[in-house]
């Protein structure tokens, strides 16, 4: 699992890809997919600790389906769905040892992720026309699930995402509601910057985003055909972060 973080050189995030989420934040719908980056240092592996809320930050959750890229992708055709899905990691590995020799291990292709956002930091930056990478980039701001075998999600445009806080369901929607499908997402990214093996693409969040505070426990899950994928579960607590950073309006 640690290889996910070690092999990831960049995390590409598709913004405003669900209509109701655009509405709830009073944003404008994009005419084409747009994206921003999170640093790999923001990845929080399963069981490796809490999400840390920096001082003065209004911390929001956003559950998302994540793609693990398995090959170099440049200038992808936005109408080529097969090429797009083939770009999602699908390598097979062989285990050594007499008992495990020649046994095929299911490859990963997907993860579930919670894209944490320092919303007040982001809002101030937007208002002043400044970059808002800081709002997405704090350490622990991307809790992820275990790796999910590609075969477990035969159609990534037909999965169901859920997120609850303190056992209260906040997000619950299908990936079929994406405004821009995965081929269009990867095409838009790859015409600007090359996608490389190990990169992660987050495909956007549905409606229901909101604030969490210290002591809250977030639980996220993904379902296919009404059945939860066990390795796609996330359970993580929020704690306040110690340190020198404190958000103050500039």
C-alpha positions as CSV (number, residue, x, y, z in Angstrom):
1,X,0.0,0.0,0.0
2,X,2.9,2.4,0.7
3,X,3.8,2.0,-2.9
4,X,0.8,4.2,-3.9
5,X,2.4,7.1,-2.2
6,X,5.9,6.3,-3.2
7,X,5.0,5.9,-6.9
8,X,2.7,8.9,-7.2
9,X,4.4,12.0,-8.7
10,X,1.3,14.1,-8.9
11,X,-2.4,14.1,-8.0
12,X,-4.7,15.6,-10.5
13,X,-8.1,16.7,-9.3
14,X,-11.1,17.3,-11.5
15,X,-13.2,20.2,-10.2
16,X,-16.9,20.9,-10.5
17,X,-17.8,17.6,-12.1
18,X,-21.2,17.0,-10.4
19,X,-24.0,19.6,-11.1
20,X,-25.5,19.6,-7.6
21,X,-22.1,20.1,-6.0
22,X,-21.6,23.2,-8.3
23,X,-24.9,24.5,-7.2
24,X,-24.3,24.0,-3.4
25,X,-21.1,26.0,-3.6
26,X,-22.6,28.7,-5.9
27,X,-20.0,28.0,-8.5
28,X,-20.2,28.3,-12.3
29,X,-20.3,25.2,-14.4
30,X,-17.2,24.8,-16.5
31,X,-17.5,24.5,-20.3
32,X,-14.8,21.8,-20.2
33,X,-13.1,19.7,-17.6
34,X,-10.8,21.7,-15.4
35,X,-8.3,20.4,-12.9
36,X,-5.9,21.4,-10.1
37,X,-3.2,19.6,-8.2
38,X,-2.7,18.2,-4.8
39,X,0.8,17.2,-3.6
40,X,1.6,13.5,-2.9
41,X,2.6,14.5,0.6
42,X,-1.1,15.1,1.3
43,X,-1.8,11.3,1.0
44,X,-2.9,9.7,4.2
45,X,-2.6,5.9,4.0
46,X,-5.2,3.7,5.8
47,X,-4.5,3.3,9.5
48,X,-1.7,5.9,9.5
49,X,-3.4,8.4,11.7
50,X,-6.0,11.2,11.8
51,X,-6.7,14.0,9.4
52,X,-5.2,17.1,11.0
53,X,-7.1,20.4,10.9
54,X,-4.8,23.4,10.9
55,X,-5.6,26.3,13.2
56,X,-8.2,28.6,12.0
57,X,-9.3,26.4,9.1
58,X,-12.9,25.5,8.2
59,X,-12.2,21.9,7.1
60,X,-14.5,20.3,4.5
61,X,-14.7,16.7,3.1
62,X,-15.3,15.7,-0.5
63,X,-15.5,11.9,-1.3
64,X,-14.2,10.9,-4.7
65,X,-13.4,8.0,-6.9
66,X,-9.7,7.9,-7.7
67,X,-7.9,6.4,-10.7
68,X,-4.4,5.0,-10.5
69,X,-2.6,5.6,-13.8
70,X,-0.7,2.6,-15.1
71,X,1.0,3.9,-18.2
72,X,2.2,7.1,-19.9
73,X,-0.7,9.1,-21.3
74,X,-0.3,12.0,-23.7
75,X,-2.9,13.7,-25.9
76,X,-5.6,11.1,-25.3
77,X,-8.6,11.2,-27.6
78,X,-11.6,12.3,-25.5
79,X,-13.8,10.0,-27.5
80,X,-11.7,6.9,-26.9
81,X,-13.2,5.3,-23.8
82,X,-11.2,2.0,-24.3
83,X,-7.9,3.9,-24.3
84,X,-8.9,5.9,-21.3
85,X,-9.9,2.8,-19.2
86,X,-6.8,0.9,-20.4
87,X,-4.7,3.7,-19.0
88,X,-5.9,2.9,-15.5
89,X,-3.4,0.6,-13.8
90,X,-3.8,-3.0,-14.8
91,X,-0.5,-4.7,-14.4
92,X,-0.3,-8.3,-13.1
93,X,2.5,-9.2,-10.7
94,X,3.8,-12.7,-9.9
95,X,4.4,-13.7,-6.3
96,X,7.5,-15.8,-5.6
97,X,7.8,-18.8,-3.4
98,X,6.7,-22.4,-3.9
99,X,3.2,-22.0,-2.5
100,X,2.5,-18.7,-4.4
101,X,4.4,-19.4,-7.6
102,X,2.5,-18.4,-10.7
103,X,-0.5,-17.1,-8.7
104,X,-1.8,-14.0,-10.3
105,X,-2.5,-11.1,-7.9
106,X,-5.3,-8.8,-8.9
107,X,-4.0,-5.5,-9.9
108,X,-5.1,-2.2,-8.4
109,X,-6.8,0.3,-10.6
110,X,-8.9,2.5,-8.2
111,X,-8.9,4.0,-4.8
112,X,-11.6,5.8,-2.8
113,X,-10.4,9.1,-1.5
114,X,-11.6,12.1,0.6
115,X,-10.3,15.3,-0.8
116,X,-10.0,17.6,2.3
117,X,-10.3,21.3,1.7
118,X,-9.5,24.3,3.8
119,X,-12.7,26.0,2.6
120,X,-12.1,29.5,4.2
121,X,-8.5,29.5,2.9
122,X,-9.8,28.6,-0.6
123,X,-12.6,31.2,-0.5
124,X,-10.3,34.0,0.5
125,X,-7.8,33.1,-2.3
126,X,-10.6,33.0,-4.9
127,X,-12.0,36.3,-3.8
128,X,-8.6,37.9,-4.1
129,X,-7.7,36.2,-7.4
130,X,-4.8,34.2,-5.7
131,X,-3.8,30.6,-6.2
132,X,-5.5,28.2,-3.7
133,X,-3.1,25.3,-3.7
134,X,-2.6,25.7,0.0
135,X,-6.3,25.0,0.6
136,X,-5.8,21.5,-0.8
137,X,-2.2,20.7,0.1
138,X,-1.8,20.3,3.8
139,X,-0.4,17.1,5.1
140,X,-3.1,14.4,5.7
141,X,-5.5,16.2,3.4
142,X,-6.0,13.1,1.2
143,X,-7.1,10.0,3.2
144,X,-7.4,7.0,0.8
145,X,-8.7,3.5,0.9
146,X,-6.9,0.3,0.3
147,X,-6.1,-0.4,-3.4
148,X,-9.2,-1.6,-5.3
149,X,-8.7,-4.2,-8.1
150,X,-9.7,-3.0,-11.5
151,X,-12.0,-6.0,-11.9
152,X,-14.0,-4.9,-8.8
153,X,-15.3,-1.8,-10.6
154,X,-16.1,-3.0,-14.2
155,X,-17.6,0.4,-15.0
156,X,-16.3,3.4,-13.1
157,X,-19.2,5.4,-14.4
158,X,-21.6,3.2,-12.5
159,X,-20.4,3.1,-8.9
160,X,-22.0,4.6,-5.8
161,X,-20.1,6.8,-3.3
162,X,-21.1,7.4,0.3
163,X,-19.6,9.5,3.1
164,X,-20.9,9.9,6.7
165,X,-19.8,12.0,9.6
166,X,-20.5,10.7,13.1
167,X,-22.9,8.1,11.5
168,X,-24.9,10.8,9.7
169,X,-24.8,10.3,5.9
170,X,-23.7,13.4,4.1
171,X,-22.9,12.3,0.6
172,X,-24.6,9.5,-1.4
173,X,-24.6,9.6,-5.2
174,X,-23.6,7.6,-8.3
175,X,-20.6,8.3,-10.4
176,X,-23.1,8.2,-13.3
177,X,-23.8,11.8,-12.5
178,X,-20.4,13.0,-13.6
179,X,-20.6,15.9,-16.0
180,X,-17.4,14.8,-17.8
181,X,-16.6,11.1,-18.1
182,X,-13.2,9.7,-17.5
183,X,-12.0,9.8,-21.2
184,X,-12.8,13.6,-21.3
185,X,-11.0,14.1,-17.9
186,X,-7.8,12.2,-19.0
187,X,-7.8,13.9,-22.4
188,X,-8.0,17.4,-20.9
189,X,-5.2,16.6,-18.5
190,X,-2.9,14.8,-20.9
191,X,-3.0,17.5,-23.6
192,X,-1.5,19.9,-21.0
193,X,0.8,17.6,-18.9
194,X,1.8,14.0,-19.3
195,X,0.2,11.5,-17.0
196,X,2.7,9.0,-15.7
197,X,2.5,5.6,-14.1
198,X,1.5,5.9,-10.5
199,X,-0.2,9.3,-10.8
200,X,-3.6,9.6,-9.3
201,X,-6.6,11.3,-10.8
202,X,-9.5,12.3,-8.6
203,X,-12.8,12.4,-10.6
204,X,-14.8,15.0,-8.7
205,X,-17.2,14.9,-5.7
206,X,-21.0,14.8,-5.6
207,X,-23.2,17.1,-3.5
208,X,-23.3,17.1,0.3
209,X,-19.8,18.5,1.1
210,X,-19.6,20.1,4.5
211,X,-17.5,20.9,7.6
212,X,-15.8,18.6,10.1
213,X,-14.2,19.4,13.4
214,X,-11.9,17.8,15.8
215,X,-13.4,14.5,17.2
216,X,-15.5,13.8,14.1
217,X,-15.1,10.4,12.5
218,X,-15.5,10.3,8.7
219,X,-16.5,7.0,7.0
220,X,-16.5,6.6,3.3
221,X,-17.5,3.7,1.0
222,X,-18.0,2.6,-2.6
223,X,-20.6,0.2,-3.9
224,X,-21.1,-1.6,-7.2
225,X,-24.4,-3.2,-8.0
226,X,-25.6,-2.5,-4.5
227,X,-22.7,-4.3,-2.8
228,X,-20.0,-2.5,-0.8
229,X,-16.4,-3.1,-1.8
230,X,-14.7,-3.9,1.4
231,X,-11.2,-2.7,0.5
232,X,-12.8,0.7,-0.6
233,X,-13.7,1.6,3.0
234,X,-12.2,4.7,4.7
235,X,-12.6,5.4,8.4
236,X,-10.6,8.3,9.8
237,X,-10.9,10.7,12.7
238,X,-10.3,14.5,12.6
239,X,-7.9,16.0,15.1
240,X,-6.6,19.5,15.6
241,X,-3.1,20.1,14.2
242,X,-0.3,21.5,16.3
243,X,2.3,23.6,14.7
244,X,3.1,27.1,13.5
245,X,0.5,27.5,10.8
246,X,-2.7,29.5,11.6
247,X,-5.0,30.8,9.0
248,X,-5.6,34.6,9.3
249,X,-7.2,36.6,6.6
250,X,-4.6,38.7,4.8
